[in-house]
Structures are given as structure tokens and as C-alpha cells.
Amino acid sequence: MSWLTKWSFKNKAAMSLVVVMSLVAGVFSYLMLPMEFLPEADNPSVTVTTIGPGYDAKSMETGVTAPIEEAVSLIKGKTDMYSTSGDGFSQVNIMFDSKTDMKQAAADVEKAVNAVALPERVSQPYVVQLNTSMIPISWVTIVFDESLSDAARQELESKVMEELQQIEGAGQVQLSGKTQPSVSVTADPGKLAEFGVPFQALMGVLQGRDLSASIGERTISGASGNVKVVSDVPDAATLAKLPVAPGVTLDQVAKVAVTNEQDAVTRIDGQNALLVTISKGLNANAVAVGKDVEETAARLTKELDGVQVKVLLSTADQVVHSVNSMIREVLLGALFATIVILLFMRNFRATIVTIVSIPLSLGITLYLLHLSGVTLNIITLGGVAVAVGRLVDDSIVVIENIYRRLQKEAFSITLVTDATKEVATAITSSTLTTVAVFLPMGLLRGSLQSFLLPFALTVSYSLLASLLVALTVVPLLSAMFLKNTTLKEHEPSRRFTAFLSWNLNRKWLPLTLASLLFIGSIAGYVLLPKGALDTSSAESLLIKLEYPAETPQEKVAAEGARLEAFLIDQPEREWLAMSLGNSEESAKMGSVGSSTLITYQLSVTKGAEADKLIERIQGQAGEYPGAELTASAMSMMSGGSSSDVYIDVTGGTEEARSEAAARITEKIKNVDGVLKVKTNQEQKKSVYTFEVDPVKAQAADIALQLQGMLNRMPIGTLQTETAAMDVFLEPVVNPKTESELGKLMVMTGEGPAPVQSVAKLVRSEEPSTYYHKNGETYIRVTAAADPEKLSIVGAAITKAVDEVELPAGVKLLSGGASAEQASDFAQLGMTALVSIMIVYLIMVVTFRTLRAPLAILFSLPLAAIGAVLGLMISGVTPDFTAAFGALMLIGVVVTNAIVLIDRVKQNEETMTIREALLEAAGTRMRPILMTAIATICAMLPLVFGTSESGSIVSQSLAIVVIGGLAVATLLTLVIVPVIYELMYFRQSGKQRREQKIERLAA
């Protein structure tokens, strides 16, 4: 690589221009790069959601879920399929392999489900394929004055939505909490009997009344024209006057009224409100879109009378805060690295030369990120934060070697180029090995690749840019700044050289000590609990209140309002959003669930202690008997955190699955660290089935009559001036007991009769939710594990489940947070092996031998000692990011060993192996310590920084890297020379014997 250095000296003007261009390109790239919280990543699954008001779970399972499962069973790329069927909803989740084009998969699924014939009153299936770009940028509330008419509200709502949809860069704009005007027709059974009008006559009151039909073309009055028949029912008053029987109008036998109802309740701080969620469009700048939303909301509130448009929450502000936090930590890291270099070099000019590599490398990196289409997000900035200490490593080695040579020799351009050439191979090899650790992340599949690849590209670009700067700009600046300086000669540490010589003569001692430390660290890591991702950034809380499925809706709503009032009174509350029920808007985003589940999102005021608030909320559980109350921290990265471990029971008969689930529940509920165990079969609901005698009546006729009497039935639509209004026929009876249900009167072939005279009423207890896996029913046993001990609890659960004797035909499948964590660790483990092989290959090419690189690889287990020691001292629970930090150590740690062994190989041309090792260790100790301490200090802000840095660059990752690098650096200076000499023990022993004979002869 010396040709690069020589070229830079021959083209000083061009190099000056390149430096300026790099800095300018970096600034412009920073300003032009789209800013968002997370990189765009597809979730390898497609969700099909369907709503069926009034249908029980079993009906949804057989009539909706099963046909959809059959329709999508042969979709290309499908790996697994899970479904949930509950009262009034069905959801099918189709999982795909990592190679699948998810946009095409979503299109294939949509085409398949649209061809499915679904029961009456069931919505069209909503197909959604989630992507990180769909994370909302802003939540906007719309509140109207109470005095406004429905027509005025409708007009203002349309204006606000139109303005929000026209914002440049806005993607999906979803409205929820909207009240839909409808017409309610409530029959009077007494009046029906008095006028002799059958209930079924009301169902057809609008039939043929609302029509626009073309009759044809005719010549009328000498000219050709079209003949049409039109009729409409423009309002509820007209509907009330429609005939239902000769001489009888609708209002004589029923009450007709206009109502405003919501499928789902949405409230903000206790008030009904419209909630608009806005996501950014493809390649749009999230921050710019968020700012435009805020400006638009303020303008609309000012311009429009009777409506208040307010931004409830903007992730744009959080993105800016997170990005600024990470930039601050990058700058602090650079400052710490500068201080370290200044302390070691004790020369201001040499320090300036070295530090130049940071802004130059960052400028080149930002430009390359812009060319690669990578956005500026918390992951890429995390890569910069991790790399910032490493950016000066190559420059430190170059400047230190030039500095060292200048202490002994007169200044010349040849000296600078030769000093750079001496270390060029070492820094090139060490940089390529570090890059080689990150590039295999491109081999990962699925969401891991989507998150880690931008990180890997950022680090790789940064390191390659720093290498280029070290080989070109640093020598040039050294020639300029150090030309007329007087430098005090630096002598290698004689004490350290003597200490190393002592260890080389007693190799068994350092090797035994290192082995014991390594074994101890492995044991310590095994005993350390592995936790879930840190969710300490309690920006908001997710609170859930869930009642059993049989709980009446009135009670659920009332108790939900009571908890809402309690939450509003909490001093830590900034705002509170409440939602209850399923709506078309939520179904479009794949979000449906139990109709007895109330969800709250509570925004916590800045500086408030969220943990105490969570405890206070959970302490209210006793106030809601029969309900389950949970509260957990929530953040942009983690959402509502979960550490659930589940066991799916499949195969066998229904009785066998239930028995196996009961045995598993009993076995694992006493496992230490398991907070709670439940199954999806625990919640059951009473189902009353009429078994119709086919001789006495037609089942279809009885079903139609009972639907009309017990359910709200859609019977048509009114097209008014302002909106289309659905017309519903309200139920006429409300039986309170099983006896009253059986005595309902229906029309049969022989006249009116109690339904129990033609059908047998059977009561049964059935699950309120049905679960399928690949079309087959299964039972899920869920254990809530202590998040601090996730790996230990997961292993204990697995061991306990293995001891359960299963009925014939039953199979088990474990999953959840523990299994996902194990999968992530396995993928990273495979990536680590690939990285080590690539690192070894690069070193073999560099040193042209197999043995020297093996000695360098022995620095890796030394890093493990420090990594585990760091975790144990800090008390931080290792999570997925800690394993990611260990992966990073592979590239960082071998750098020092490469710099050392490269000097050894140069010395071997004129020295014995022992002399080469001692001279290299003494000479390269200072640059090795400088690079290590600079990297460690640059990462210190990540240890003490804020949680906004993001999940990938966490405290545990920084501790692993700092601990591993610190211990590995100290031990590398001793253990690697010991291992190296062992690799060449015959040659080294022969050389020492010859030296001894020569000394004796002399």
C-alpha cells in the first residue's frame, strides 16, 4: 500500500482538493440523508384480519378462519401459519422464509383471500404486511365544539383529513374513533301483534325503495332518449312513513331514530376524540414530515372555527432527540480519544495530525451511506459511535512510527514514507480483519439483516476511510507539522521487556493462568442470566385491563372508565389514550383482539419515575375482581416489552391436548423465575346451541328469525345529503335466563311456537378463542418469565417440560422470547465463526504462513475473559446486544496482535525469534496501548449515556467491548508472544542454544 503514500506526496494539490471535497460531501450528505428512527425492514409475515360483529369464536373459526387458511395454504414461500379466532374477529398470520419478496407475497395473499366467500355481515378481509416505515410519525387529535351539527363536523373532518393527506412525504393517514351515523329501527312487539305484521316484514322495508334503474332507449317526441326509474329514501323521516303492510307504516309498529355509534371507543384524557395516525412515505424524511404535521395542525386550529387540531405525540421530536444524543456521544468519544493521544504523544502537532482522521473518515462515510441509500438513523449513528475510537487507530500507529523514527533520525520525506510503509501492512491487515467481522452480517436473514447490515456498512465504510486517511493524509500532514519540531527520544519500557522475558522463560505459568481465567469466564457467563433487550426508557406505559370473555360489555366499559379516571389523576401523566373494541381502522393495521380488553397508553412526564407509577397501577389490581391488570414500560424500540415463553401443544385428540397442557402448566408454574402461567383454554364462554329437529322446522328459517330477534340486523342504506347511513333493525327481545331463551316465539309451519318446541337447547362451555397452527388446533401454554433471568428461566422451563409424560400423538413446540433470543444468539454464533475464518484467511495472506495467524487468534479467548468480567463487575444483564458486542471484539482485539506480530516478522530478518519478540513488544507497546485506550475512552459515553442511543448500541454492548478490549490488550502483550514462540519452539530453541554457545565461546 506504499504506492498510495508516494502518490499523495507527488500530488499534494490533488490531495488538498480531495480533503476539502470529502468534508464538503460529508456535510451535504448529512443534510440530504433522510432522517428516521429505524432503517426500513420488512416483517417476514402477512396478516389477514377479518371482523364479524355478532359471531361467536367457533363460528368465526369454521366460517372465516378455516376458508382463509385453505385459500392461502399454497402461497409461495410460506413457512408457517398461525391463526386466532375470537368473538367477532379472525386473524391469520402467515410467516414466510427470508428470501421471499414480501410485497409480492402480500399481493398473492390478498388475491387468494379476496376469492373466499365469507358469511353475511363479515367484513372483507384486510391484508397487511408490516414494515418499519409504517411506524407512525405523528398522532393527531381532532376535537370539535359540542355546539356543532353533524353536517358541520363532517365538513370540518373532511377538510382536516384532506390537509393532512396532502403533506409532502406523508404515507398512510389513518382515522380512528370516528362515529358513524346510522338509523336504528326498534320494533314494538305489542304493535306488531296488534296490526298483525310479522317481524320479517320489517327486514324488507327498504327492498326496492332505493333504486336507480335504466329501462332502455326510446324515441320520444321525435328524439332519442333514455328511460330511467329512480327512487331514494333521503332521510329517516321518509323511512318512518314507508309501508310494511297494507295501511300500516313503519312508524306505527317501530321506533325510527338516528344514532351516532362507534365500533371502537377512542378517548384522549377522558374525552371522545378522533385520532389520526400519520406514517411517512417511502424515502421520506421522518423529521421533515413530523415538522410539517405540527405546522399544519397549528394552522388548521387557527383557520378553522369549531375544531381543535393538536399533535398528541410526534416521533419526529424523539428521532431528533435520539440522533442528537448519539451525535453528542460521538463527539464526546472523539474528545476522549484526542485527550488520550495528547497524553501519550505529549505533542500538540502530532495530536492534531492524528485527530484529522475522524472528521475526514466521517465525511467519507456519510457520502458512501448516501450513495448506498442508507438513511441516517439510530442504527447507523450507533455504528459511527462504535467506530469513532477505532477511526484513529490506524492514524495512531502511523504517526507513532513516524514520531519514533524522528526521535532518532533527521527529518526527510523518505523517512515519512518509509515509516508509513513499515506499518502499512499491519494497519491494512488489521482494518480488513475488522471489516471482515461486520460484512458477514449480510449473510444473516430476515429482520436481523435489515437492522445489522446498515450498522455493518457504516462501520466498514468508517474503517476503510480511516485506513485511506492514515496512508495518505496523515503522512502528508506529518511532513508539514513535524518538519521542524524537536522530539525527545522515547525508550521502550525496560521493565516490561524484562517481565516479558521472564514469562517467555516460564511459558507454563502465563498459559496456565490465562486458561484458568478463560475457564472461569465461561463458567461465569453460563451462570449469568441473559435478559431481554433493555426497556428502561419508559417514554410511556402500556396498560391493559382484560376481563373474562363472558363479561357483559356494559361492565367492561364502566370498569374501563373507572381505571381511566384513576390514570388521569396520576401526577406523572402527560396524556392518556384509551381504546376498547375492534374497528375497521384497527383491522386495516392488523390490530384486533378480545372485545373485553381495554388498552391504555400513558405518556410519562419527563423526569418522572416510571417504575413507581407501574407499581402503583399494578397495585390497583384488587379493585377489579375477575380482571387481569398489567402495566409495562413502552418505548419506540421495544413497544410493549414482553418476556413470555410459550409451549404449543399440537397433535392428538382434543382431550389429549387438554391433558398435556394441564400437566405442563402444573409442572412449570413452580419454576423459579416464572411469574405467571396461563393457557389459551382457560377463558371459556357459555355457548347455547339450538339443535333443530328437521321434521318440525327448517334450521335456516329458525336461524334467520333468531338473528333478527337477538342481533342487530342491517336492512339497507339511506343516502342523505351529507353521508350514507346504514339502517339497522334492533333486537326485539333480551332474554336474561336460559329458560327465557328457550321460550322465544318463532314462526313455524304450524304457526307461532316456542323455539324449544322445535329445537333442543344445549348449553356448553367453549373456549373464547381458538388457535390454529398450519390449520390444526393447538393449545398454547404461556409463562411470563422474569426479564432479568430470561435465559435461565427459559432453560428451566425446557427442562421441566422435557420431564412431562405426554399422551399419545401429542407434540410440543417451544417459542416466545426465550426461543427468539436463542435463535438470535445462534445466528450471531454462526456469523462469528464465519468472521473468524475470514479473519484467519486475511492474516494468512498477510503473513504468508499458517502459524503466526494462529498465535494472533489466541487473543480472542483473552477478550472473553474481559467481557464476562466487565458484565460481572457492572452487574449489567447480558442481552442480545452483548453477544453482538462479543462479535465486534473479534475484529477489534486481533488488531493489536496483528500490529505486534507484524513487527516481529520484520525483526526476524535481522534477529532471533526471542529478540524479535522482545523488541517488538517494547516498541509496539505504546501504539497498542494508545489505540486500545482511545477506543475504550471513545466508548465510555455509551456506558454512561442515555437510552436514546438505541437498542443495538446499548450499555451491555459497550461494557463487553470495553472489558474485552482492556483485558485482551494487557494479556495480548504477554500471551501472544508466548504462543508465537511455542509455534516456533524448535527454531527458537535452536537459536537460543546457538547464542549460548557463541557467548561461551566468546
DRENVO-784164 format. One record per residue (C-alpha): x, y, z. Coordinates in steps of 0.05 Angstrom, whole numbers, plus 5000, padded with zeros to 4 digits. Example, Ala and Ser with C-alpha at 12.3 -4.5 7.8 and 13.67 -1.06 7.14 Angstrom:
BEGIN
524649105156/527349795143/
***
This chain:
BEGIN
500050005000/506250454999/504450684929/498551064959/503151455005/508051614949/502351824904/499652304957/506552644963/507052714888/500053014883/499653474943/494853964908/490253404888/490353124958/488553804987/482653844939/480553134958/480653305032/476353925021/471553544976/470952985027/469053475082/464153855037/461053205011/460352965083/456653585105/451953585044/450652835053/448952945126/443953485106/440953065049/440652395083/433452215103/432952205179/428751675213/428751255276/429950565246/432250315178/426850045133/425749305147/420348835124/417048375175/417047695141/409747575153/402947775125/396947875169/389747755146/384648075193/377048005189/371548285232/364747945241/360348315291/355647845329/359347195311/361946755366/369046475366/367045795339/363146095281/368946545263/373645945265/369445505219/366346035174/372046525166/378746285191/378545585161/376745815090/382246355092/387345845116/385545385060/385945945008/393046155029/395745455044/399545414978/402346124976/409646104952/414846195007/410146045065/413645705123/408445725180/401445975191/398246165257/391046395267/386746655323/379146645322/375247015375/368447325386/367447785327/374447735297/379147285259/386647385247/391246945205/398747065208/402646765151/410146705161/415046705102/422246505092/427547055090/428447005014/421247174998/419347834964/414548075017/410948574972/409348014923/407447554980/402448065006/399548144936/398847384929/395447324996/390647894981/388747574914/387546904949/383247165006/379047624962/376546994926/373946704992/366346725002/365046955073/358646945115/353847515116/355748125159/363147935159/367748485133/372248405073/379048135097/384448655110/391348445087/397348805117/404748695111/408249095165/414549495153/418549945199/416850525153/409650435176/411450645247/407251275257/410751945254/405252335288/398952225328/394052795317/387552915356/381453265328/376553555379/370153905357/365954425394/359754105426/355254615391/357054385320/351953995279/353553315249/353953625180/358854165203/363153645238/363253215176/365453815134/370954015183/373353295189/373953245113/377953895109/382753685164/383952995134/384953295065/390253775091/393853225129/393852765069/396953305025/403053385069/409253245028/412352575047/406352335086/404551595075/398551275108/393751735144/389051325187/382951595224/380251245286/374851395337/370051645284/362651605300/358551325243/351451595238/346351045228/338750945232/336050495286/329350145276/326649845342/320349425334/314749445385/312448715394/305648945420/304349385359/306648835312/301648365343/296148895343/296949045269/298448325250/305248495219/310547945221/317448145245/320447905179/316548445142/320948975175/327148665144/324748825074/322149525087/327449835043/327349294990/326249614921/325350314952/332350574937/333550464863/336550754800/334950304740/335850424666/329750194625/332650294557/332950774498/326651024463/324751554412/320452054448/317552674414/321852534353/328352494391/332251914420/332751894495/333951434554/328551204602/330451114676/326850954741/329751264804/327551274876/331151424941/329651485014/333252135033/332352145108/329751785170/323052155168/321651865099/323751175122/318851215180/313051325132/314550715088/309050175088/310649505120/303649225108/297249475075/295250105112/300950045163/307250475162/313750335196/313050865250/306450545272/309949895293/317050125307/321250705332/325851015280/331651435305/338351705280/344251485324/351751605326/355650995347/362750755348/365250055333/371150205378/371850725433/377751205429/378651725484/384152215498/384652455571/377552225584/374452575524/371852265460/376352475403/378452305333/385452035329/389452095265/395851685257/400651905203/406551505177/411851735128/412151545055/417751145022/424551505025/421352105060/424852475116/421252285181/423452925216/421253375159/414453025155/413553085231/415053835230/410153945172/404753575211/405854035271/405554655227/399354415191/395754245257/397254945285/394955285221/388454885218/386755045290/387755785275/384055795209/378055345224/372755535274/369755005320/375454495315/382054405352/387454005317/393153815363/399353385356/398852895413/405552555401/410852645347/416352135339/419952655297/421853005362/424252355392/428252195329/431652865332/432952775407/435752075396/440152285337/442752895375/444152445435/448251965392/451952545358/453652815427/456452145447/460452105382/463452795396/465052615468/468351975444/472652375395/474452855451/476652295498/480751975442/484152645430/485952715503/488952015505/493252145444/495652815472/497552485538/501551935503/504752345448/505752975491/505953355425/500353805404/502153795330/502353035327/495653005362/492453475311/495153055254/492052425285/485352735300/484452975229/482652265211/476052305250/472452865211/475352625145/473251905156/466352115179/465552565117/467351995070/462851525109/456751985105/457852065030/458351305020/452051205062/448451705017/450751324955/448550664986/441550915000/442450825075/438551305119/441151685179/438051315237/439651065306/442950435278/447750785230/449451305282/450750735330/455750455280/459251135280/459351145356/462450455359/467550615304/469651305328/475051045375/477550565321/477951135269/484351395299/487650715309/490950685240/493051405244/495951295314/500250715290/502751125230/504151775268/507251395327/512051035280/513851685244/514552025312/519051465338/523551485276/524152245280/526752185351/532851815324/533652065252/533652715214/527252935181/526152755107/520452575062/523651885052/523451775127/516051935130/514351475071/518850915098/515850975168/508850925138/510950335095/513549965157/506549945188/502349965124/501749205121/499749165194/494449705193/491649465126/491148755152/488148965219/483049415186/480948885136/480148375192/475548855230/471548985167/471248235155/467748145221/462048615201/460948435128/458447715142/452448055175/449948105103/449347345107/444047405162/436847335141/430547685159/429848275206/436748165237/439948315169/435548925159/437949215225/445148985227/447149085154/446649855157/450649815221/455849375188/456249825126/457250435170/462850125210/466149835147/465850495110/468650865170/474550385180/476350345106/476051105103/480551165164/485550685132/485651115069/486751745111/492251405151/496151215088/495351875052/493352485092/496952315157/503852245125/502852895086/500753275149/506352955188/511353225137/508253915145/507253955220/513153555246/518453825199/521954305246/519954005314/524853755365/522653085394/525152755456/527152035444/522451515473/525550895501/521650235505/519950025575/525749615602/521449345659/516149085612/521448775567/524548425628/517548195651/516147905582/522847555580/521347245649/514646985622/517746715559/522446305602/516646035643/511245945590/507145455631/505645995683/502246535639/498845995597/496045645659/493646295688/490346505623/487045825616/484245855686/481646555674/478446335609/475045725640/472646165697/469846675649/466046135610/463145875675/461346575696/457846715631/453846075635/451546275705/449946985685/442547075669/441347315597/435847835594/431348125542/433048785508/433449365557/426849745561/428750225615/426950825571/419950905598/417651445550/410651165560/406950585593/402650055562/396949865609/391849315596/385449135633/382448485609/376048155633/373747435620/370247345553/363347255585/363547935619/357948395593/360448985550/356949485595/361049265655/367549265614/366249975591/364450215661/370449905695/374950155639/372450865651/373850785726/381050575713/381651135662/379651645716/384951365763/390351415710/388352135692/389352325765/396652085767/401652665771/406452315724/401352315667/402652765608/396852485568/392751855566/389851485506/384550935516/381850445465/376549905471/373649445418/375349265345/374349745287/375649735213/381250235223/384949795272/383549175229/386849515169/393249535210/392548815233/390549005303/384648625332/383348275398/378548105452/372448545459/373548525535/380548815531/381749555546/388449845526/391450485552/397750855531/400251345584/405551845566/410151965625/412452675641/419952795634/423852615695/418252215727/419851545760/416051055715/417650455759/413850745818/407950915773/407850195746/407749925817/402150405835/397950185775/399149445788/397149565860/390149725834/389149005810/384948835872/379949385853/377949005791/376048295813/375947785758/380148225712/387548195694/391248855701/398248935672/402849535664/409549545629/414650035602/414050215530/418950535482/419850665408/424850105401/421449575442/414049745441/410749385499/416248955526/415048205532/418947635563/413747095553/415846375539/410645935507/409745195494/404944995438/401344335447/399444015379/397143355352/392942815385/385642885405/382543495438/382343135505/389742925497/391943635483/388043905543/391043375588/398143525563/397044275573/394644155644/400743735660/405544255631/402144825668/402644445734/410044285721/412544975702/408545415749/413445265806/419745415765/423845965797/423146605757/416346425726/411646985746/405146705718/402746125675/396446115633/393545755573/389145985516/383945475540/382845785609/377946315586/371445955567/364746235549/357745945553/355045745485/347645595477/346245165416/339345025387/339244335355/333344395307/329043785292/328943765215/322043455216/318944025255/322444635224/327644885176/334145065212/335545645163/328845955177/329645895253/336646185249/334246785208/328646925258/333246865319/338447305286/333247845276/330547785347/337247745383/342148125338/342548795305/340948665232/343049115173/336949215128/339349755079/342450435070/339951155067/343651635022/342752315055/345652985032/351652925079/353152185083/350851475072/347451195135/346550445148/339650235173/339549715228/333749315256/334849275331/333548625370/326548585398/327848135458/333248085511/332747415547/336147425615/335846685631/336546025594/329045905606/327246565573/331746395514/328145735502/321246065505/322646555448/316846525398/318446355326/314146235265/313745505244/309745145191/304145055242/304245775266/307646135324/311045675375/316545705427/323345545396/324444985447/318544625416/322344525350/329444515376/333344255435/337344775473/344244525494/348944935537/356544815533/362845155556/367445305497/373945695491/373046435478/378946405429/381245855381/388345785358/390845425296/397845265273/398245075199/390744945201/390844495262/388144675330/393344745385/393644975458/398745495479/401545495549/404746175564/409546305621/411247025639/418646995656/422847475697/426047905642/432547955682/433347195681/430347035613/435546525590/435746165658/428246135664/427545915591/432545345602/429045135667/422245125632/425144705575/428044215626/421444175664/417344065601/422043505578/420243125641/412743145626/409842495601/405542655541/399242295517/399741915452/400242335389/401642995425/407543425404/410644045435/413844665405/417245185447/417645915428/416946625453/422247105479/427046555502/426746175436/427546825395/433447015438/436546325427/435446385352/438647075350/444646825391/445246225344/445346665283/450547115314/454646505334/454746265262/456546955239/462246965290/465046305262/464746565191/468147215214/473746835249/475146425187/475347045143/479947395193/484546795194/484646775118/486547515114/492147425164/494846805127/495047215063/498447795101/503847375137/504246815085/504346295140/499245885179/502645905247/503246655261/495846795249/494146225297/498146575352/494247215337/487546845343/489346655415/487747375433/480347215423/479346785485/483047315524/477647815503/472347345531/475547395599/474848145600/467948155570/465047705624/468948055678/466148725655/459048455658/460048155727/463148785756/457949255726/452148795745/449148915676/444948335650/447748085583/442648105526/442748025451/446848655443/452248385490/453047795442/453548295386/459048655425/462747995431/462247925355/465348615348/471048425393/473447915342/475448475295/477748985348/482148525391/486248195336/488348895313/493348965370/496148265360/497048395285/500949045298/505348655347/506648045303/507848475241/513648805278/516148125300/516247875227/520248495206/525148395263/526247655246/530147865184/535848105229/534247805298/532747145332/525446985348/526447155423/529947815407/524647985355/519047865405/522248275460/523948865413/517048855380/513448825447/517449405474/516849825411/509549695395/507049715467/505850475464/501650475399/497949855423/496150185490/494450835455/489650515405/486450085459/485550655509/483051125454/477850615433/475750475505/475151215522/471251345458/466150825481/465451085552/459751565533/455750945511/456550655581/454251275617/449951555560/442451585554/437951035529/436251445467/442451155436/438250575413/437849835425/443549595381/448650045416/446849905488/450449945554/451749195555/454949225486/459649785507/461549415572/463048785534/467549155484/471049575537/472148985585/474348515529/479049015497/482149235563/483848535587/485648275518/490448855507/494248725572/494547975562/496048025487/502748355502/504647725542/500547125518/501147245443/508847265445/508746635489/504146275440/508146535380/514746265408/511245595422/509145565349/516545615330/519345265392/524444845354/527245425314/527245895374/530445375419/535845245367/537245995361/537846075436/542645475441/546945755386/547146435421/549146095486/554845715451/557146355418/557146725485/561046155518/565946145461/567046885467/
***
